[in-house]
Amino acid sequence: MKVVVIGGSGLIGKKLVHILRLEGHEVTAASPSTGVNAVTGQGLAEALAGAEIVVDVANAPNWEDQAVLEFFEKSGRNLLAAEAAAGVKHHVALSVVGTDRLMASGYFRAKMAQENLIKAGKVPYTIVRATQFFEFVGGIAQSATDGQTVRLPPALMQPIVSDDVAAALADIAVEPPLNGMVEIAGPEPIRMDELVRRFLTANRDPRQVTTDNQARYYGVAVNDQSLTPGDHPRLGPTRFTDWLTRAVP
Ligand SMILES: NC(=O)c1ccc[n+]([C@@H]2O[C@H](COP(=O)([O-])OP(=O)(O)OC[C@H]3O[C@@H](n4cnc5c(N)ncnc54)[C@H](OP(=O)(O)O)[C@@H]3O)[C@@H](O)[C@H]2O)c1
């Protein structure tokens, strides 16, 4: 099948393109670095010509409230219009578990806007909501760092490695559209403070994690339900401990 991966040069995009090509599909990796810009529309019609499936794993370069909203609204509208014109049969978008519970965050309001455009559009779709990637844990630590202290809430998470996200997307892309949402998560729950503590220890990072029930996650108050999946997520097999052993030099 002809598949276009929007954001095909990103963390998930590169891995997804690789898996789909190994499976024998004709894959275009589309992003500004290959002349395709979903926000301006540049190169979209050409990239989508003859495509049956589009997987959108693009991310905004700027997460400031207005900028990120504009990114997901403009790219969402442009993509859906170009897909309708090209006769695309399945639009798959990667979103985040708990998006609807995190509306205090501009980033998640933008992801919600992206999801709503897809639901209101004419192209058959599947929205895949993933939990936080293992590769994102360093960013969580950074966002909560003050000097040598990393202040984090003990909220439950169920993070997943990017390879397992890409593998799930590759499967879902060639399945019939759900016209609905599916959740994907890692194999085990872990609390945010503990997750970051283990990451820093494995990296011999001297920063200390302080558990603070009042601390926020990127400015948002979170509890044990905020970031964890519902009843029937698809689970990636890779455990955080095994990834840490491989990822840390
Ligand atoms: N981080 C997490 O823990 C997490 C969890 C769940 C879901 N997600 C979702 O996963 C998705 C992918 O994240 P990622 O970490 O793989 O992203 P990433 O590594 O930051 O890659 C972003 C991709 O978007 C492309 N892009 C930027 N501007 C674009 C534009 N105007 N038009 C088309 N493509 C554009 C980039 O292309 P260039 O390289 O050419 O600039 C790049 O390929 C995001 O939608 C995010 O919301 C993330």
The ligand as a Tripos MOL2 file, in Angstrom:
@<TRIPOS>MOLECULE
LIG
   48    52     1     0     0
SMALL
NO_CHARGES

@<TRIPOS>ATOM
      1 N1          6.6850   12.6450   23.6710 N.am      1 LIG1
      2 C1          5.7860   11.8270   24.1680 C.2       1 LIG1
      3 O1          5.9990   11.2240   25.2410 O.2       1 LIG1
      4 C2          4.4940   11.5870   23.4150 C.ar      1 LIG1
      5 C3          3.5250   10.7200   23.9600 C.ar      1 LIG1
      6 C4          2.3690   10.4520   23.2380 C.ar      1 LIG1
      7 C5          2.1720   11.0370   21.9800 C.ar      1 LIG1
      8 N2          3.1250   11.9080   21.4760 N.ar      1 LIG1
      9 C6          2.8940   12.4850   20.1330 C.3       1 LIG1
     10 O2          3.7970   11.8630   19.2390 O.3       1 LIG1
     11 C7          3.9390   12.6830   18.0640 C.3       1 LIG1
     12 C8          5.3500   12.5550   17.5120 C.3       1 LIG1
     13 O3          6.3010   12.9390   18.4700 O.3       1 LIG1
     14 P1          7.8680   12.7800   18.1950 P.3       1 LIG1
     15 O4          8.5250   12.9060   19.5370 O.co2     1 LIG1
     16 O5          8.1500   11.5860   17.3320 O.co2     1 LIG1
     17 O6          8.1640   14.0980   17.3500 O.3       1 LIG1
     18 P2          9.6060   14.6990   16.9210 P.3       1 LIG1
     19 O7         10.6840   13.6960   17.0840 O.co2     1 LIG1
     20 O8          9.7320   16.0240   17.5870 O.co2     1 LIG1
     21 O9          9.4090   14.9250   15.3530 O.3       1 LIG1
     22 C9          8.5690   15.9280   14.8890 C.3       1 LIG1
     23 C10         8.3300   15.6880   13.4180 C.3       1 LIG1
     24 O10         7.3690   16.6750   12.9710 O.3       1 LIG1
     25 C11         7.8540   17.1810   11.7620 C.3       1 LIG1
     26 N3          7.2980   18.5090   11.5010 N.ar      1 LIG1
     27 C12         7.5720   19.6830   12.1490 C.ar      1 LIG1
     28 N4          6.9090   20.6910   11.5600 N.ar      1 LIG1
     29 C13         6.1960   20.1540   10.5310 C.ar      1 LIG1
     30 C14         5.3540   20.6850    9.5330 C.ar      1 LIG1
     31 N5          5.0840   22.0040    9.4780 N.pl3     1 LIG1
     32 N6          4.8150   19.8450    8.6160 N.ar      1 LIG1
     33 C15         5.0860   18.5140    8.6460 C.ar      1 LIG1
     34 N7          5.8880   17.9440    9.5600 N.ar      1 LIG1
     35 C16         6.4380   18.7580   10.4900 C.ar      1 LIG1
     36 C17         9.3650   17.2170   11.9250 C.3       1 LIG1
     37 O11         9.9600   17.3330   10.6400 O.3       1 LIG1
     38 P3         11.4380   17.9970   10.3750 P.3       1 LIG1
     39 O12        12.4050   17.0720   11.0640 O.co2     1 LIG1
     40 O13        11.5720   17.9840    8.8980 O.co2     1 LIG1
     41 O14        11.3770   19.3720   10.9950 O.co2     1 LIG1
     42 C18         9.5790   15.8510   12.5410 C.3       1 LIG1
     43 O15         9.5730   14.8570   11.5520 O.3       1 LIG1
     44 C19         3.4710   14.0800   18.4900 C.3       1 LIG1
     45 O16         2.2580   14.4000   17.8150 O.3       1 LIG1
     46 C20         3.1930   13.9630   20.0020 C.3       1 LIG1
     47 O17         2.0720   14.7260   20.4100 O.3       1 LIG1
     48 C21         4.2590   12.1650   22.1640 C.ar      1 LIG1
@<TRIPOS>BOND
     1     1     2 1
     2     2     3 2
     3     2     4 1
     4     4     5 ar
     5     4    48 ar
     6     5     6 ar
     7     6     7 ar
     8     7     8 ar
     9     8     9 1
    10     8    48 ar
    11     9    10 1
    12     9    46 1
    13    10    11 1
    14    11    12 1
    15    11    44 1
    16    12    13 1
    17    13    14 1
    18    14    15 2
    19    14    16 1
    20    14    17 1
    21    17    18 1
    22    18    19 2
    23    18    20 1
    24    18    21 1
    25    21    22 1
    26    22    23 1
    27    23    24 1
    28    23    42 1
    29    24    25 1
    30    25    26 1
    31    25    36 1
    32    26    27 ar
    33    26    35 ar
    34    27    28 ar
    35    28    29 ar
    36    29    30 ar
    37    29    35 ar
    38    30    31 1
    39    30    32 ar
    40    32    33 ar
    41    33    34 ar
    42    34    35 ar
    43    36    37 1
    44    36    42 1
    45    37    38 1
    46    38    39 2
    47    38    40 1
    48    38    41 1
    49    42    43 1
    50    44    45 1
    51    44    46 1
    52    46    47 1
@<TRIPOS>SUBSTRUCTURE
     1 LIG1         1 GROUP 0 **** ****
